[in-house]
Amino acid sequence: LASIIGHSQGGSAGLAALAESDELSKLVRSFVGLAAPLDFPLANLPLKPLPMLAHTFIYRLVHPGVVSAATRLVLNGFSTAFPRLNPMLICLLGCESTDNVATVPDVFGYYPREASYKKMNHLVQMDSSHKFQKYDYGKEGNLEKYGQEEPKAYDFSRVKTPVALFYGKYDPIASMDISSSSFLKQLPAASLKIFNDSLPYGHGDFIWGRSAKYHLYPKVIKHIQQHLNGEH
């Protein structure tokens, strides 16, 4: 594989997979993480409790697809009917910049997408424990699954794939404190590049920001091409 590129939890899951599989780490030439939550607890997030509440009380009663579709319908209609409120609505996307205010109705046509209760609960578990670790099934479940009472932490020192991480300075969800990051202490420094707060982006701008093709994607492509050609 030329590269794995993951945004948000996709970036976290990609690195976790590389830490778990030596075979995958050897096959992948490079990895790119865009606004990937890797240090826990997460950054200051005004709506931080909502994933736990939503996925505890709503997702257990109603199918995730129904909840997500209803949310998209309401937000898309609201942003279309009241365009002056789009700068406020954009904060729901984790986009603190104004790069894509005009495209908010279009974005809400596709976002938020379906997410399982287990996936969101896992994120809440790691945020509460301050550890990047596997899913916590409880003592009995962990003993059966992992052979120990506590869930196993991911060992990122095993990652041999060159890694590039990108973070935005307006992102209220994911950030990387280089001076105190426990995650960075595990990754081999020689294979790691961090573009920390170098982009005027919020969490969602990495995907639908209109300036991404100028400010972000050339750096991503450069990283991939360097390692595809065997450069360092």
Accessible surface in RSA format (square Angstrom, percent):
REM  Atomic radii and reference values for relative SASA: ProtOr
REM  Chains: A
REM  Algorithm: Lee & Richards
REM  Probe-radius: 1.40
REM  Slices: 20
REM RES _ NUM      All-atoms   Total-Side   Main-Chain    Non-polar    All polar
REM                ABS   REL    ABS   REL    ABS   REL    ABS   REL    ABS   REL
RES LEU A   1   129.85  72.3  93.12  66.6  36.73  92.3 102.25  71.8  27.60  74.3
RES ALA A   2    46.19  42.5  35.00  54.0  11.19  25.5  35.94  50.6  10.25  27.1
RES SER A   3    27.64  23.4   3.53   4.7  24.11  55.5   3.53   7.5  24.11  33.8
RES ILE A   4    42.54  24.2  39.19  29.2   3.35   8.1  42.54  30.6   0.00   0.0
RES ILE A   5    89.26  50.8  57.61  42.9  31.66  76.3  57.61  41.5  31.66  85.9
RES GLY A   6     7.21   8.9   0.00   N/A   7.21   8.9   7.21  19.8   0.00   0.0
RES HIS A   7    47.15  25.8  34.20  23.8  12.96  33.1  22.61  23.3  24.54  28.6
RES SER A   8    22.99  19.4  22.99  30.7   0.00   0.0  10.40  22.1  12.59  17.6
RES GLN A   9    39.52  22.1  36.71  26.8   2.81   6.7  14.97  31.9  24.56  18.6
RES GLY A  10    39.82  49.1   0.00   N/A  39.82  49.1  29.09  79.8  10.73  24.0
RES GLY A  11     0.00   0.0   0.00   N/A   0.00   0.0   0.00   0.0   0.00   0.0
RES SER A  12     9.83   8.3   9.67  12.9   0.16   0.4   9.46  20.1   0.38   0.5
RES ALA A  13    62.59  57.6  51.11  78.9  11.48  26.1  57.94  81.6   4.66  12.3
RES GLY A  14    10.35  12.8   0.00   N/A  10.35  12.8   9.97  27.4   0.38   0.9
RES LEU A  15     0.00   0.0   0.00   0.0   0.00   0.0   0.00   0.0   0.00   0.0
RES ALA A  16    10.20   9.4  10.05  15.5   0.15   0.3  10.20  14.4   0.00   0.0
RES ALA A  17    41.54  38.2  33.04  51.0   8.50  19.3  40.71  57.3   0.84   2.2
RES LEU A  18     0.06   0.0   0.00   0.0   0.06   0.1   0.00   0.0   0.06   0.2
RES ALA A  19     0.31   0.3   0.00   0.0   0.31   0.7   0.00   0.0   0.31   0.8
RES GLU A  20    76.37  43.8  56.62  42.8  19.75  47.0  24.74  47.8  51.63  42.2
RES SER A  21    38.61  32.6  34.00  45.4   4.61  10.6  26.38  56.2  12.23  17.1
RES ASP A  22    71.80  50.3  67.11  66.8   4.69  11.1  23.94  56.3  47.86  47.7
RES GLU A  23   128.05  73.5 121.78  92.1   6.27  14.9  43.79  84.7  84.25  68.8
RES LEU A  24    42.96  23.9  41.60  29.8   1.36   3.4  42.55  29.9   0.41   1.1
RES SER A  25     5.27   4.5   1.03   1.4   4.24   9.8   1.03   2.2   4.24   5.9
RES LYS A  26   170.58  83.2 136.52  83.8  34.06  81.1  88.25  79.4  82.33  87.7
RES LEU A  27   102.97  57.3  95.41  68.3   7.56  19.0  97.58  68.5   5.39  14.5
RES VAL A  28     4.65   3.1   0.00   0.0   4.65  11.2   0.04   0.0   4.61  12.5
RES ARG A  29   116.83  49.1 109.76  55.9   7.08  16.9  27.80  38.0  89.03  54.0
RES SER A  30     0.00   0.0   0.00   0.0   0.00   0.0   0.00   0.0   0.00   0.0
RES PHE A  31     0.00   0.0   0.00   0.0   0.00   0.0   0.00   0.0   0.00   0.0
RES VAL A  32     0.00   0.0   0.00   0.0   0.00   0.0   0.00   0.0   0.00   0.0
RES GLY A  33     0.00   0.0   0.00   N/A   0.00   0.0   0.00   0.0   0.00   0.0
RES LEU A  34     8.73   4.9   8.73   6.2   0.00   0.0   8.73   6.1   0.00   0.0
RES ALA A  35     0.00   0.0   0.00   0.0   0.00   0.0   0.00   0.0   0.00   0.0
RES ALA A  36     0.29   0.3   0.11   0.2   0.19   0.4   0.11   0.1   0.19   0.5
RES PRO A  37     3.46   2.5   1.87   1.7   1.59   5.8   3.44   2.8   0.02   0.1
RES LEU A  38     3.29   1.8   0.00   0.0   3.29   8.3   0.00   0.0   3.29   8.9
RES ASP A  39    28.55  20.0  23.31  23.2   5.24  12.4  20.67  48.6   7.89   7.9
RES PHE A  40    20.72  10.4   1.02   0.6  19.70  51.3   1.68   1.0  19.04  54.5
RES PRO A  41    64.67  47.1  51.73  47.2  12.94  47.0  51.73  42.7  12.94  80.4
RES LEU A  42    19.60  10.9   9.23   6.6  10.37  26.1  10.72   7.5   8.87  23.9
RES ALA A  43    26.35  24.2  11.23  17.3  15.12  34.4  22.94  32.3   3.41   9.0
RES ASN A  44   141.38  97.5 128.34 124.0  13.04  31.4  36.09  86.9 105.29 101.8
RES LEU A  45    38.45  21.4  27.44  19.6  11.02  27.7  28.21  19.8  10.24  27.6
RES PRO A  46   115.01  83.8  78.85  71.9  36.16 131.5  92.75  76.6  22.26 138.3
RES LEU A  47    79.70  44.4  78.10  55.9   1.60   4.0  78.89  55.4   0.82   2.2
RES LYS A  48    66.53  32.5  58.61  36.0   7.93  18.9  37.81  34.0  28.72  30.6
RES PRO A  49    82.49  60.1  73.12  66.7   9.37  34.1  81.90  67.6   0.59   3.7
RES LEU A  50    87.12  48.5  86.97  62.2   0.15   0.4  87.08  61.2   0.04   0.1
RES PRO A  51    32.17  23.4  27.69  25.2   4.48  16.3  31.81  26.3   0.36   2.2
RES MET A  52    88.97  46.1  85.32  56.5   3.65   8.7  50.47  42.9  38.51  51.0
RES LEU A  53    86.96  48.4  85.75  61.3   1.21   3.0  86.04  60.4   0.92   2.5
RES ALA A  54    30.50  28.0  27.42  42.3   3.08   7.0  30.24  42.6   0.26   0.7
RES HIS A  55    14.53   7.9  14.53  10.1   0.00   0.0   2.04   2.1  12.48  14.5
RES THR A  56    41.69  29.6  37.55  38.1   4.13   9.8  29.35  39.4  12.33  18.6
RES PHE A  57   126.62  63.3 121.55  75.3   5.07  13.2 124.13  75.3   2.49   7.1
RES ILE A  58    76.64  43.6  74.89  55.8   1.75   4.2  76.64  55.2   0.00   0.0
RES TYR A  59    27.03  12.6  14.39   8.2  12.64  32.9   2.92   2.2  24.11  29.7
RES ARG A  60   151.37  63.6 114.75  58.5  36.61  87.2  41.94  57.3 109.43  66.3
RES LEU A  61   150.74  84.0 114.86  82.2  35.88  90.2 118.65  83.3  32.09  86.4
RES VAL A  62    61.10  40.2  55.51  50.3   5.59  13.5  60.75  52.8   0.34   0.9
RES HIS A  63   128.78  70.4 115.54  80.3  13.24  33.9  88.24  90.9  40.54  47.2
RES PRO A  64    30.39  22.1  30.39  27.7   0.00   0.0  30.39  25.1   0.00   0.0
RES GLY A  65    15.96  19.7   0.00   N/A  15.96  19.7  13.58  37.3   2.39   5.3
RES VAL A  66    90.24  59.4  84.82  76.8   5.41  13.0  88.93  77.3   1.31   3.6
RES VAL A  67    29.81  19.6  25.32  22.9   4.49  10.8  29.34  25.5   0.47   1.3
RES SER A  68     2.45   2.1   0.98   1.3   1.47   3.4   1.47   3.1   0.98   1.4
RES ALA A  69    44.60  41.0  39.19  60.5   5.40  12.3  40.00  56.3   4.60  12.2
RES ALA A  70    51.96  47.8  45.79  70.7   6.17  14.0  51.28  72.2   0.68   1.8
RES THR A  71    47.55  33.8  42.20  42.8   5.35  12.7  30.71  41.2  16.84  25.5
RES ARG A  72    32.16  13.5  32.16  16.4   0.00   0.0   5.90   8.1  26.27  15.9
RES LEU A  73   138.38  77.1 129.78  92.8   8.60  21.6 134.47  94.4   3.91  10.5
RES VAL A  74    98.63  64.9  89.93  81.4   8.70  21.0  96.53  83.9   2.10   5.7
RES LEU A  75    29.09  16.2  29.09  20.8   0.00   0.0  29.09  20.4   0.00   0.0
RES ASN A  76    47.52  32.8  47.52  45.9   0.00   0.0   5.50  13.2  42.02  40.6
RES GLY A  77    36.60  45.1   0.00   N/A  36.60  45.1  32.87  90.2   3.72   8.3
RES PHE A  78    81.53  40.8  76.52  47.4   5.01  13.0  79.82  48.4   1.71   4.9
RES SER A  79     0.01   0.0   0.00   0.0   0.01   0.0   0.00   0.0   0.01   0.0
RES THR A  80    87.56  62.3  70.66  71.6  16.91  40.3  67.78  91.0  19.79  29.9
RES ALA A  81    66.35  61.0  35.10  54.2  31.24  71.1  45.61  64.2  20.74  54.9
RES PHE A  82   104.39  52.2 100.83  62.5   3.56   9.3 104.39  63.3   0.00   0.0
RES PRO A  83    80.81  58.9  73.46  67.0   7.35  26.7  73.66  60.8   7.15  44.4
RES ARG A  84   225.14  94.5 200.23 102.1  24.92  59.3  79.03 108.0 146.11  88.6
RES LEU A  85    69.25  38.6  68.18  48.8   1.07   2.7  69.25  48.6   0.00   0.0
RES ASN A  86     7.06   4.9   7.06   6.8   0.00   0.0   0.10   0.2   6.97   6.7
RES PRO A  87    69.64  50.8  60.93  55.5   8.71  31.7  61.80  51.0   7.84  48.7
RES MET A  88   115.53  59.8 105.59  69.9   9.95  23.7  73.47  62.5  42.07  55.7
RES LEU A  89     9.68   5.4   9.09   6.5   0.59   1.5   9.68   6.8   0.00   0.0
RES ILE A  90     5.02   2.9   5.02   3.7   0.00   0.0   5.02   3.6   0.00   0.0
RES CYS A  91    62.81  47.5  50.60  56.4  12.21  28.7  21.91  55.5  40.90  44.1
RES LEU A  92    82.15  45.7  62.17  44.5  19.97  50.2  62.60  44.0  19.55  52.6
RES LEU A  93     4.92   2.7   0.00   0.0   4.92  12.4   0.93   0.7   3.99  10.7
RES GLY A  94     4.27   5.3   0.00   N/A   4.27   5.3   3.04   8.4   1.22   2.7
RES CYS A  95     0.00   0.0   0.00   0.0   0.00   0.0   0.00   0.0   0.00   0.0
RES GLU A  96    80.34  46.1  56.54  42.8  23.80  56.7  14.91  28.8  65.43  53.4
RES SER A  97    12.80  10.8   7.38   9.8   5.42  12.5  12.46  26.5   0.34   0.5
RES THR A  98   106.10  75.5  93.67  95.0  12.42  29.6  59.67  80.1  46.43  70.2
RES ASP A  99    31.90  22.3  22.29  22.2   9.61  22.7  14.93  35.1  16.97  16.9
RES ASN A 100     0.07   0.1   0.07   0.1   0.00   0.0   0.00   0.0   0.07   0.1
RES VAL A 101    33.06  21.8  33.06  29.9   0.00   0.0  33.06  28.7   0.00   0.0
RES ALA A 102    74.36  68.4  43.12  66.5  31.24  71.1  52.59  74.1  21.77  57.7
RES THR A 103    33.68  24.0  33.40  33.9   0.28   0.7  33.64  45.2   0.04   0.1
RES VAL A 104     0.04   0.0   0.02   0.0   0.01   0.0   0.04   0.0   0.00   0.0
RES PRO A 105    28.30  20.6  28.15  25.7   0.15   0.5  28.30  23.4   0.00   0.0
RES ASP A 106    97.86  68.5  91.91  91.5   5.95  14.1  28.08  66.1  69.78  69.6
RES VAL A 107    11.33   7.5   6.54   5.9   4.80  11.6  11.20   9.7   0.13   0.4
RES PHE A 108     0.64   0.3   0.63   0.4   0.00   0.0   0.63   0.4   0.00   0.0
RES GLY A 109    36.76  45.3   0.00   N/A  36.76  45.3  18.47  50.7  18.30  41.0
RES TYR A 110   158.71  74.1 157.85  89.8   0.85   2.2 109.53  82.3  49.18  60.6
RES TYR A 111    76.14  35.5  76.14  43.3   0.00   0.0  41.49  31.2  34.65  42.7
RES PRO A 112    34.29  25.0  34.29  31.3   0.00   0.0  34.29  28.3   0.00   0.0
RES ARG A 113   127.99  53.7 116.37  59.3  11.62  27.7  57.60  78.7  70.39  42.7
RES GLU A 114    76.48  43.9  55.69  42.1  20.80  49.5  34.53  66.8  41.95  34.3
RES ALA A 115    18.89  17.4  13.38  20.6   5.51  12.5  18.81  26.5   0.08   0.2
RES SER A 116    56.43  47.7  49.03  65.4   7.40  17.0  42.45  90.4  13.97  19.6
RES TYR A 117    53.39  24.9  50.26  28.6   3.14   8.2  40.02  30.1  13.37  16.5
RES LYS A 118    99.28  48.4  98.03  60.2   1.24   3.0  63.44  57.1  35.84  38.2
RES LYS A 119    92.98  45.4  84.16  51.6   8.81  21.0  49.06  44.2  43.92  46.8
RES MET A 120    27.66  14.3  27.55  18.2   0.10   0.2  20.81  17.7   6.85   9.1
RES ASN A 121    29.53  20.4  27.32  26.4   2.21   5.3   2.52   6.1  27.00  26.1
RES HIS A 122    36.43  19.9  36.43  25.3   0.00   0.0  15.19  15.6  21.25  24.7
RES LEU A 123    22.75  12.7  22.47  16.1   0.28   0.7  22.47  15.8   0.28   0.7
RES VAL A 124    19.63  12.9  17.80  16.1   1.83   4.4  19.63  17.1   0.00   0.0
RES GLN A 125    35.29  19.7  28.61  20.9   6.68  15.9  24.15  51.4  11.14   8.4
RES MET A 126    10.51   5.4  10.51   7.0   0.00   0.0  10.51   8.9   0.00   0.0
RES ASP A 127    22.53  15.8  20.50  20.4   2.02   4.8   4.25  10.0  18.28  18.2
RES SER A 128    79.57  67.2  48.07  64.2  31.50  72.6  41.00  87.3  38.58  54.0
RES SER A 129    43.10  36.4  21.25  28.4  21.86  50.3  31.93  68.0  11.17  15.7
RES HIS A 130   110.64  60.5  93.19  64.8  17.44  44.6  54.48  56.1  56.16  65.3
RES LYS A 131   121.38  59.2 116.69  71.6   4.69  11.2  64.76  58.3  56.62  60.3
RES PHE A 132    25.40  12.7  16.22  10.0   9.19  23.9  16.22   9.8   9.19  26.3
RES GLN A 133    14.21   7.9  14.21  10.4   0.00   0.0   0.30   0.6  13.91  10.5
RES LYS A 134    43.07  21.0  42.58  26.1   0.48   1.2  15.25  13.7  27.82  29.6
RES TYR A 135    32.54  15.2  30.62  17.4   1.92   5.0  18.13  13.6  14.41  17.8
RES ASP A 136    50.01  35.0  41.82  41.6   8.18  19.4   5.05  11.9  44.96  44.8
RES TYR A 137    84.23  39.3  54.48  31.0  29.76  77.4  51.98  39.1  32.26  39.8
RES GLY A 138    35.87  44.2   0.00   N/A  35.87  44.2  33.73  92.6   2.14   4.8
RES LYS A 139   134.21  65.5 127.18  78.0   7.03  16.7  73.20  65.9  61.02  65.0
RES GLU A 140   151.10  86.7 142.54 107.8   8.56  20.4  57.33 110.9  93.76  76.6
RES GLY A 141    23.15  28.5   0.00   N/A  23.15  28.5  18.06  49.6   5.09  11.4
RES ASN A 142     1.50   1.0   1.50   1.5   0.00   0.0   0.00   0.0   1.50   1.5
RES LEU A 143    88.01  49.0  76.53  54.8  11.48  28.9  76.76  53.9  11.25  30.3
RES GLU A 144   159.60  91.6 124.08  93.9  35.52  84.6  52.07 100.7 107.53  87.8
RES LYS A 145   133.05  64.9 103.10  63.3  29.94  71.3  52.97  47.7  80.07  85.3
RES TYR A 146    29.60  13.8  13.45   7.7  16.15  42.0  15.89  11.9  13.71  16.9
RES GLY A 147    60.57  74.7   0.00   N/A  60.57  74.7  29.03  79.7  31.54  70.6
RES GLN A 148    70.05  39.2  65.92  48.2   4.13   9.8  25.94  55.2  44.10  33.5
RES GLU A 149    87.20  50.1  81.83  61.9   5.37  12.8  18.19  35.2  69.01  56.3
RES GLU A 150   111.39  64.0 110.47  83.6   0.92   2.2  52.75 102.0  58.64  47.9
RES PRO A 151     8.18   6.0   1.02   0.9   7.16  26.0   1.02   0.8   7.16  44.5
RES LYS A 152    88.96  43.4  86.77  53.2   2.19   5.2  37.10  33.4  51.86  55.2
RES ALA A 153    66.82  61.4  44.55  68.8  22.27  50.6  44.55  62.7  22.27  59.0
RES TYR A 154    31.65  14.8  26.38  15.0   5.27  13.7   2.89   2.2  28.75  35.4
RES ASP A 155    64.15  44.9  60.13  59.9   4.02   9.5  27.65  65.1  36.50  36.4
RES PHE A 156     0.64   0.3   0.64   0.4   0.00   0.0   0.64   0.4   0.00   0.0
RES SER A 157    50.20  42.4  44.11  58.9   6.09  14.0  30.13  64.2  20.07  28.1
RES ARG A 158    84.99  35.7  82.21  41.9   2.78   6.6  32.39  44.3  52.60  31.9
RES VAL A 159     0.19   0.1   0.14   0.1   0.06   0.1   0.14   0.1   0.06   0.2
RES LYS A 160   138.14  67.4 117.67  72.2  20.47  48.7  82.24  74.0  55.90  59.5
RES THR A 161     1.83   1.3   0.00   0.0   1.83   4.4   1.66   2.2   0.17   0.3
RES PRO A 162    22.76  16.6  22.76  20.7   0.00   0.0  22.76  18.8   0.00   0.0
RES VAL A 163     0.83   0.5   0.72   0.7   0.11   0.3   0.72   0.6   0.11   0.3
RES ALA A 164     0.00   0.0   0.00   0.0   0.00   0.0   0.00   0.0   0.00   0.0
RES LEU A 165     0.25   0.1   0.25   0.2   0.00   0.0   0.25   0.2   0.00   0.0
RES PHE A 166     0.13   0.1   0.13   0.1   0.00   0.0   0.13   0.1   0.00   0.0
RES TYR A 167     0.75   0.4   0.75   0.4   0.00   0.0   0.65   0.5   0.11   0.1
RES GLY A 168     1.41   1.7   0.00   N/A   1.41   1.7   0.00   0.0   1.41   3.2
RES LYS A 169   116.12  56.6  86.64  53.2  29.48  70.2  34.99  31.5  81.13  86.4
RES TYR A 170    97.21  45.4  89.94  51.2   7.27  18.9  60.62  45.6  36.59  45.1
RES ASP A 171    12.93   9.1   0.00   0.0  12.93  30.6   0.26   0.6  12.67  12.6
RES PRO A 172    22.92  16.7  14.85  13.5   8.07  29.3  22.92  18.9   0.00   0.0
RES ILE A 173    36.25  20.6  36.14  26.9   0.11   0.3  36.16  26.0   0.08   0.2
RES ALA A 174     1.24   1.1   0.01   0.0   1.23   2.8   1.24   1.7   0.00   0.0
RES SER A 175    50.51  42.7  41.75  55.7   8.76  20.2  21.38  45.5  29.13  40.8
RES MET A 176     4.65   2.4   0.04   0.0   4.61  11.0   0.85   0.7   3.80   5.0
RES ASP A 177    81.89  57.4  71.70  71.4  10.19  24.1  35.23  82.9  46.66  46.5
RES ILE A 178    98.00  55.8  82.16  61.2  15.84  38.2  82.16  59.2  15.84  43.0
RES SER A 179   102.14  86.3  61.68  82.3  40.47  93.2  56.45 120.2  45.69  64.0
RES SER A 180    72.73  61.5  52.25  69.7  20.48  47.2  42.67  90.9  30.06  42.1
RES SER A 181     4.41   3.7   0.00   0.0   4.41  10.2   2.63   5.6   1.79   2.5
RES SER A 182    74.44  62.9  69.89  93.3   4.55  10.5  44.14  94.0  30.29  42.4
RES PHE A 183     4.71   2.4   3.06   1.9   1.65   4.3   4.71   2.9   0.00   0.0
RES LEU A 184    24.25  13.5  14.74  10.5   9.51  23.9  14.92  10.5   9.34  25.1
RES LYS A 185   165.46  80.7 126.28  77.5  39.18  93.3  84.28  75.9  81.18  86.5
RES GLN A 186    67.26  37.6  56.42  41.2  10.84  25.8  26.17  55.7  41.09  31.2
RES LEU A 187     8.20   4.6   1.09   0.8   7.11  17.9   1.09   0.8   7.11  19.1
RES PRO A 188    47.37  34.5  35.07  32.0  12.30  44.7  47.37  39.1   0.00   0.0
RES ALA A 189    89.04  81.9  68.34 105.5  20.70  47.1  70.69  99.6  18.35  48.6
RES ALA A 190   112.87 103.8  65.55 101.2  47.32 107.6  78.39 110.4  34.48  91.3
RES SER A 191    26.90  22.7  16.79  22.4  10.11  23.3  23.62  50.3   3.27   4.6
RES LEU A 192    32.19  17.9  13.13   9.4  19.06  47.9  13.13   9.2  19.06  51.3
RES LYS A 193    86.52  42.2  81.72  50.1   4.80  11.4  64.58  58.1  21.94  23.4
RES ILE A 194    45.17  25.7  13.55  10.1  31.62  76.2  13.55   9.8  31.62  85.8
RES PHE A 195    54.25  27.1  51.16  31.7   3.09   8.1  54.25  32.9   0.00   0.0
RES ASN A 196    42.72  29.5  22.48  21.7  20.24  48.7   4.24  10.2  38.48  37.2
RES ASP A 197    69.82  48.9  56.70  56.4  13.12  31.0  15.73  37.0  54.10  54.0
RES SER A 198    59.26  50.1  26.17  34.9  33.08  76.2  36.53  77.8  22.73  31.8
RES LEU A 199     3.76   2.1   3.59   2.6   0.17   0.4   3.76   2.6   0.00   0.0
RES PRO A 200    56.32  41.0  54.75  49.9   1.57   5.7  54.75  45.2   1.57   9.8
RES TYR A 201     0.86   0.4   0.86   0.5   0.00   0.0   0.86   0.6   0.00   0.0
RES GLY A 202     0.00   0.0   0.00   N/A   0.00   0.0   0.00   0.0   0.00   0.0
RES HIS A 203    13.51   7.4  13.51   9.4   0.00   0.0  12.29  12.7   1.22   1.4
RES GLY A 204     2.09   2.6   0.00   N/A   2.09   2.6   2.09   5.7   0.00   0.0
RES ASP A 205     0.00   0.0   0.00   0.0   0.00   0.0   0.00   0.0   0.00   0.0
RES PHE A 206     0.45   0.2   0.00   0.0   0.45   1.2   0.00   0.0   0.45   1.3
RES ILE A 207    83.74  47.7  66.70  49.7  17.04  41.1  67.03  48.3  16.71  45.3
RES TRP A 208    61.98  24.9  48.30  23.4  13.68  32.1  56.23  30.0   5.75   9.3
RES GLY A 209     8.19  10.1   0.00   N/A   8.19  10.1   0.00   0.0   8.19  18.3
RES ARG A 210   134.30  56.4 119.08  60.7  15.21  36.2  54.24  74.1  80.06  48.5
RES SER A 211    20.59  17.4  19.12  25.5   1.48   3.4  17.46  37.2   3.14   4.4
RES ALA A 212     0.92   0.8   0.92   1.4   0.00   0.0   0.92   1.3   0.00   0.0
RES LYS A 213   126.56  61.7 113.01  69.3  13.55  32.3  59.46  53.5  67.10  71.5
RES TYR A 214   146.37  68.3 125.02  71.1  21.35  55.5  96.22  72.3  50.15  61.8
RES HIS A 215    86.63  47.3  80.87  56.2   5.77  14.7  57.79  59.6  28.84  33.6
RES LEU A 216     0.00   0.0   0.00   0.0   0.00   0.0   0.00   0.0   0.00   0.0
RES TYR A 217    78.41  36.6  78.41  44.6   0.00   0.0  64.80  48.7  13.61  16.8
RES PRO A 218    64.88  47.3  55.10  50.2   9.78  35.5  59.62  49.2   5.26  32.7
RES LYS A 219    76.78  37.5  72.22  44.3   4.56  10.8  52.26  47.0  24.52  26.1
RES VAL A 220     8.22   5.4   8.22   7.4   0.00   0.0   8.22   7.1   0.00   0.0
RES ILE A 221    90.06  51.3  89.75  66.9   0.32   0.8  90.06  64.9   0.00   0.0
RES LYS A 222   128.33  62.6 126.27  77.5   2.06   4.9  70.03  63.0  58.30  62.1
RES HIS A 223     6.83   3.7   4.90   3.4   1.93   4.9   6.34   6.5   0.49   0.6
RES ILE A 224    28.16  16.0  28.16  21.0   0.00   0.0  28.16  20.3   0.00   0.0
RES GLN A 225    95.59  53.5  95.45  69.8   0.14   0.3  21.43  45.6  74.16  56.2
RES GLN A 226    34.30  19.2  32.85  24.0   1.45   3.5   8.06  17.2  26.23  19.9
RES HIS A 227    21.79  11.9  15.30  10.6   6.48  16.6  12.24  12.6   9.55  11.1
RES LEU A 228    80.28  44.7  68.17  48.8  12.11  30.5  68.17  47.9  12.11  32.6
RES ASN A 229   104.94  72.4  70.69  68.3  34.25  82.5  22.23  53.5  82.70  79.9
RES GLY A 230    54.80  67.6   0.00   N/A  54.80  67.6  33.54  92.0  21.26  47.6
RES GLU A 231    91.89  52.8  85.76  64.9   6.13  14.6  35.94  69.5  55.95  45.7
RES HIS A 232   185.13 101.2 128.91  89.6  56.22 143.8 109.29 112.6  75.84  88.2
END  Absolute sums over single chains surface
CHAIN  1 A    12365.6      10163.4       2202.2       7661.7       4703.9
END  Absolute sums over all chains
TOTAL         12365.6      10163.4       2202.2       7661.7       4703.9
